[in-house]
Amino acid sequence: MGYYDALVAKWSTLTGTTSEKLDAVNALTVPGPNVDVQISAVVGVMALSGAYLSVSAFAQGSSNGSPTHDAALSYAKLFISILTMPNAPSFAMSDPTDNAVITGMMDAILAQETAVPGSTGFTQAIRDKLIALSATSLPWWKASVADGGGGLSSTVSVDDLIEAGGLV
């Protein structure tokens, strides 16, 4: 039964008939691995949200001695230079180290926007949209137990429910 421990635990959180619960558990997803993001996708989000021009304008500014401002300024300059680089590589969001650097860059710009609203135009909503570009999801049943899934090889069936200890 150890193989089905995650299913037993998840099953107890669901409501409805057996059929409804079976449909629900098979429809569940968990976060999957991040994927790389094309620069054009980042530019698209930035342009459509109106942040591209405001971050570009902020990046043209000068240091003012404020640690938050100056960190944001440095990262805004880097961010815009990457976005305008001919043949720029993808943002390697699938690599945890690169992901942390890119996320840190965005967080520094966001910190300035939070401290002085309107200074960069780079809001939490824009940051979230950019992060979402790299996000994927996996079916709950397929994801490993360590990743919050069921660790199964196929969708949950009535046979699985019986094998798991008579959950039908």
C-alpha positions in Angstrom: 0.0 0.0 0.0 3.0 2.3 0.4 3.0 2.9 -3.3 -0.5 4.5 -3.0 0.1 6.6 0.2 0.0 9.9 -1.8 -3.3 8.8 -3.4 -4.8 7.8 -0.1 -3.8 11.2 1.4 -5.1 13.2 -1.6 -8.3 11.2 -1.8 -9.2 12.1 1.7 -9.2 15.8 0.7 -11.7 15.4 -2.2 -15.5 15.5 -2.0 -18.2 14.1 -4.2 -19.0 10.7 -5.6 -16.3 8.2 -6.5 -16.6 9.2 -10.1 -16.4 12.9 -9.3 -13.4 12.4 -7.0 -11.7 10.2 -9.7 -12.2 13.0 -12.3 -10.9 15.6 -9.8 -7.8 13.7 -8.9 -6.9 13.1 -12.5 -7.4 16.8 -13.3 -5.1 18.0 -10.5 -1.7 19.5 -11.5 1.4 20.5 -9.7 4.2 22.8 -10.7 6.5 21.3 -13.3 10.1 22.2 -14.2 10.8 25.7 -15.5 11.5 26.1 -19.2 13.7 28.7 -20.9 12.1 31.9 -22.1 12.7 33.6 -25.4 13.7 37.2 -25.2 11.0 38.1 -27.6 8.4 36.8 -25.1 9.9 39.0 -22.4 9.9 42.0 -24.6 6.3 41.3 -25.6 5.1 41.2 -22.0 7.1 44.3 -21.1 5.8 46.2 -24.2 2.1 45.1 -23.8 2.1 46.0 -20.1 3.6 49.4 -20.8 6.7 48.7 -18.7 9.2 48.5 -21.4 9.5 52.2 -22.0 9.3 53.1 -18.3 12.0 50.6 -17.3 14.1 51.9 -20.3 13.7 55.5 -19.1 14.6 54.5 -15.5 17.7 52.7 -16.8 18.9 56.0 -18.3 18.9 57.6 -14.9 21.8 58.2 -12.6 22.8 56.8 -9.2 21.5 58.7 -6.2 23.1 57.0 -3.3 20.0 55.0 -2.3 20.9 51.3 -2.1 17.4 50.3 -3.4 17.5 52.8 -6.3 21.0 52.1 -7.3 20.6 48.3 -7.3 17.5 48.7 -9.4 19.2 51.1 -11.7 22.1 48.6 -12.3 19.8 45.7 -12.9 17.5 47.8 -15.1 20.4 48.8 -17.3 21.5 45.1 -17.5 17.9 44.0 -18.1 17.3 46.4 -21.0 20.7 45.7 -22.5 19.8 42.0 -22.6 16.4 42.7 -24.1 18.0 44.9 -26.9 21.0 42.7 -27.6 21.0 41.3 -31.2 20.6 37.5 -31.2 20.3 37.5 -27.4 20.1 34.0 -25.9 17.0 32.8 -24.1 16.6 33.5 -20.4 17.7 30.1 -19.1 15.0 29.8 -16.5 15.3 26.0 -16.6 18.8 26.4 -14.9 18.3 27.0 -11.2 21.3 29.3 -11.0 20.3 31.4 -14.0 16.7 31.5 -12.8 17.9 32.9 -9.4 20.0 35.6 -11.1 17.2 36.6 -13.5 14.6 36.6 -10.7 16.9 38.6 -8.5 17.3 41.1 -11.2 13.5 41.5 -11.5 13.1 41.7 -7.7 15.6 44.5 -7.4 13.7 46.5 -10.0 10.4 45.7 -8.3 11.9 46.8 -4.9 12.4 50.3 -6.4 8.9 50.4 -7.8 7.6 49.4 -4.4 9.6 52.0 -2.6 8.8 54.7 -5.1 5.6 53.8 -7.1 5.8 54.8 -10.7 9.6 55.1 -10.7 10.2 52.0 -12.9 6.8 50.9 -14.0 7.8 47.4 -13.2 5.0 46.1 -11.0 4.4 42.9 -9.1 1.8 41.9 -11.8 4.5 42.3 -14.6 7.0 40.3 -12.6 4.4 37.6 -12.1 3.7 37.5 -15.8 7.3 37.2 -16.7 7.9 34.4 -14.2 4.8 32.7 -15.5 6.4 32.5 -19.0 8.8 29.8 -17.6 6.3 27.9 -15.5 5.0 24.5 -16.5 2.7 22.0 -14.8 2.5 18.3 -14.6 -0.5 16.1 -13.9 -0.7 15.3 -10.2 -0.7 11.5 -10.8 2.5 11.7 -12.9 4.6 14.0 -10.7 6.8 12.4 -8.2 5.7 12.2 -4.6 8.8 14.3 -3.7 7.4 17.0 -6.0 3.9 16.8 -4.4 2.4 14.4 -6.9 1.1 10.8 -6.8 4.1 9.2 -8.4 2.0 7.0 -10.6 2.6 5.8 -14.1 -0.8 6.6 -15.5 -4.0 8.3 -14.6 -5.8 7.1 -11.5 -8.3 4.3 -12.2 -10.9 2.4 -10.2 -8.3 -0.5 -10.1 -5.9 1.9 -8.4 -8.6 2.9 -5.9 -9.2 -0.8 -5.0 -5.4 -1.5 -4.8 -5.0 1.5 -2.6 -7.2 0.0 0.1 -10.8 0.2 -1.2 -11.2 3.9 -1.8 -14.3 3.2 -4.1 
